[in-house]
């Protein structure tokens, strides 16, 4: 989904429902359901207990970029994040020692 399409959808939801202006989780839930057209079978009360998508993304980035462990295994993702092969192998070795995992 293109950025401008997402922006237009978010803007429309924020205009039509004031709760979308103050509650990111509600905005995300409503966007996925109404603008992306994805059927969500999670009651909003349960969805509201979920951590924000951005928090999850930021913590994943910290684990990979600061702690240098559990790097992406998909070559295209590594390329997009500009992780070179030598660096990836070093991080992989550290992860194996620290967590006992290969990837």
Protein Blocks (a to p, Z undefined) as FASTA:
>chain_A
ZZklmmmmmmmmmmmmmklmmmmklmmmmmmmmmnopacfbdfklmmmpccfklmmmmmm
mmmmmnopaiafbfklmmmnopafklmmmmmmmmmmmnopaZZ
